[in-house]
Amino acid sequence: MVLLLGRSLLLAGVAASLGGCDGARVTRAATWLEAMAQLAEQTPDVIIFDLANANESHLLPLVLQNPRLVLVGLDAERNQAVLVSGQSAQALTMAQLREIVERRDVGRTE
């Protein structure tokens, strides 16, 4: 399930696009408060939101409580998508940390 969070024109376009995908289950919430109410009932796989209207203080607790949840923040001005995930990896040595960074392409500027 995909939850679209916000009222922006950008998200309306995403809703229209995802609505045409076979098997895609898309729900909408206009505000974080509405999103929290929906999360109490069912946790989506992905939450897509407009970064221009985001309240970042909600992001970290949300992903920490739902480690499998992926947040996708869309930035129309920069033509970017920012992914936030609660998934973690254990890094005990610098070699392991380097491996995690290389595997995830951290810092990539594409």
N, C-alpha and C positions, 0 to 999 in steps of 0.2 A: 504494500500500500504506500502511496505517495501523498504526503500532506503539503499543500501549497499554503504558505503563511503570508498573508498580506493582501492588499487591495490594488497593487500597482498594475499599470497597463502591461508591464513586462510579464507579470505573473498571469495575467489574463491570457496572454499569448501562449505561455507555457501550458496553461490549462487546456486551451484549444488544441494544442499540438499533442499533448499526452492523451487527451480524450479520444483521439483517433487510433491509439495503439491498442492492438488486441490484448486483452487480459490485463490492461492497466487499470488499477483501481485508484482513483484520484479523489481526495477530499479537500475541502478548503476551510481555512480559518482566517478571519479578517485580522485578529489580534493575537498576541501571545496568550492572553487570558483564555480566549476561545481554544487556542491550540492546547493549552494545559488541560482544559476540560476534556478535549478529545483524547489526549494522551492517557488520561485516567481510565478511559474506556478501552482503548486499543492503541498499541504502539505501532506507528508506521515504520517502514523500512528506511524511508528517506523523507526529510523535510526540506523543501525548497523555499527559499525566501529571498527577498530583494535586499541586498546589502545597504542600499540607500535608506531603508526604513527600519533597519535592524536595531534591536537593543541587545548589545553584546553580553550584557550581564546575565542573560538567560541561557546563553550557549553552553558554557562550561558545565553548570549543574545538569543540564539536559543530557549531554553526552556522557557524563560520568554516571548518571542514573541508568542510562540505556546504552551500554557499550557497543551494541550492534547497530545502533542508529547512525545514519550518515546525514549530516547537514550540508546542504549545498546553497551557498550564498551567491546570488547573481549580481554582477556589477555591470550594468548596461553601458556606463560611461567608458569603462576600460575594456569592455568586451572580455570579461573574465568570470570564471566560476571558482569560488573558494570552497574547498571541502574541509569539513571538520568532522572528526570521528573520535569516538571514545575507545577505539581499539588501541591496545597497547602492546608493547614488546619489551621483554626483559633485556636489559643491557647491563652486564656485570663488568665488562672490560671495555677499554677503548676500541679494541678490535671489533667487538660485538656492536658497539655504538656506530662505528664506521660502516659496518655491514648493513645496519638498519638504514642509515642515511643513504647509502648507495642504492639499496634495494628500492627505496621509496623516492629516489630522485629529488631529495629535499634541496630546495634552492634553485630548482630548474626554472628558467625564465622564458619558456615557450609560451 
